[in-house]
Amino acid sequence: MNPIVLGPLVVAGAAAFLALVISIIDRIVNDYGEVSIDINHGKKLLKVNGGSPLLGTLASQGLFVPSACGGRGSCGACKVRVLTDVGPVLPTETPYLSPQELANSVRLACQVKLKKDIAIELPEELFSVKKFKATLERIEDLTYDIKETLFRLEEPASIEFKSGQYVQIVVPPYGEIKESVQRAYSMSSRPGDSGHVELLIRLVPGGIATTYVHKHLKVGDELELVGPFGEFRVHDTPAAMVCVAGGSGMAPFKSMLYDMRERNAFPEKDIWYFFGARGTRDMFYLDELRQLEKEWPRFHFVPALSEPKPEENWEGERGLITDVLDRYIKDRVGKDKGMEGYLCGSPGMIGACIAVMTKNGIPESSIYFDKFA
């Protein structure tokens, strides 16, 4: 191997090994005894054994802070505001914290070790997050790389959530994976069905959770789900919803659309849903959404293919979804009540759609998104 490449790998490996040794020695040598966690200025006061990361300790007490990586410091989701001195911000935290968050004493809960009494602030909605035992009731292929999974919650449990929110699935050890991991997925089920959770899971090459779901998970298997989490939701205004997704980004919109239809919620909103894919093999729910469009006058469904093949006989919109979106906003979407953007997908897709939306008069403050990590 090239010495230029080998050098950084050796340093990184040595640093990781050293961190592990320090952690083990610290756990053996230091007994931090009982410490207290003051949450939201006395709203909750916990007495716990010191020495473990804040994230896992809160979870052991039934308080679940979002963490897509399961506490390994690689997702930056488990942010909490720490009101007491717990030492300097670690290099593992800084990539995930903005200057404003750093100034406001925000830390990653998985990187804060409980060595003494601590005071923190958590969003109030996290108090309602629960861990559910669930059984896989159905698993079906939607495309070659996306599965629809339906979990039945163990009775009498039920989940209360708003369409657009997500849960974390706890994937047990399997094969060469020796520890459980948690990953976040948007719910595609309706809030009205509180006894089930439906998720659309795309296979990511090398992904621990997605490989488990696609290659190992079977009907009847039991898993744990943690949630609900997230602020992605429909806003109560008369402005037209301009929604864009691709692939498994369909999930929160399926939940939103069928929930709105079922409850006749936000009746003044027109809804435009743009769904982009390369070819027909990446498309799904086409018939279902076209039927919904026929039955629901204020809903408009615009599927588009960027690379359709002649043999696919595609009769819908063609081109990049951003170009289709641009044309429709200019020519078709009603603007008399204003417009709001709703996006779910990769960071690149979201950034490109935001540029199109703002260029066409949608304020950035009225664009909401669920970004895949």
TAHUDA-V952524 format. One record per backbone hydrogen bond with DSSP energy under -1.0 kcal/mol. NH is the residue of the N-H (numbers start at 1). CO is the residue of the C=O. If there is no record, write none. Layout:
BEGIN
NH,CO
NH,CO
END
This chain:
BEGIN
6,2
7,3
9,5
10,6
11,7
12,8
13,9
14,10
15,11
16,12
17,13
18,14
19,15
20,16
21,17
22,18
23,19
24,20
25,21
26,22
27,23
28,24
29,25
30,26
35,48
37,46
38,118
39,44
40,120
44,39
46,37
48,35
50,33
51,114
54,112
55,109
57,53
58,54
59,55
60,56
61,58
62,59
63,58
79,77
80,107
81,121
82,105
83,119
93,90
94,90
96,93
97,94
102,98
103,99
104,100
105,102
106,101
107,80
109,78
111,108
114,52
115,113
118,36
120,38
121,81
126,123
127,124
128,125
129,126
130,227
132,225
134,223
135,152
136,221
137,150
138,150
140,148
142,146
143,146
147,201
148,140
149,199
150,138
151,197
152,135
153,195
154,133
157,154
159,194
165,162
166,229
167,185
168,226
169,183
170,224
171,181
174,177
177,174
181,171
183,169
185,167
187,165
188,198
193,190
194,192
196,193
197,151
199,149
201,147
203,145
207,204
211,207
212,208
213,209
214,210
215,211
216,212
217,212
220,136
221,218
223,134
225,132
226,168
227,130
229,166
237,235
240,338
241,270
242,340
243,272
244,342
245,274
249,246
250,247
251,248
254,250
255,251
256,252
257,253
258,254
259,255
260,256
261,257
262,258
263,259
264,260
265,260
269,266
271,298
272,241
273,300
274,243
275,302
276,245
277,304
282,279
283,280
289,285
290,286
291,287
292,288
293,289
294,290
295,291
296,292
299,296
300,271
302,273
304,275
305,317
306,277
307,278
312,309
313,310
317,303
319,305
324,320
325,321
326,322
327,323
328,324
329,325
330,326
331,327
332,328
333,328
338,335
340,240
341,366
342,242
343,368
344,244
345,370
350,346
351,347
352,348
353,349
354,350
355,351
356,352
357,353
358,354
359,355
360,356
361,358
362,357
366,363
367,364
368,341
370,343
372,345
END
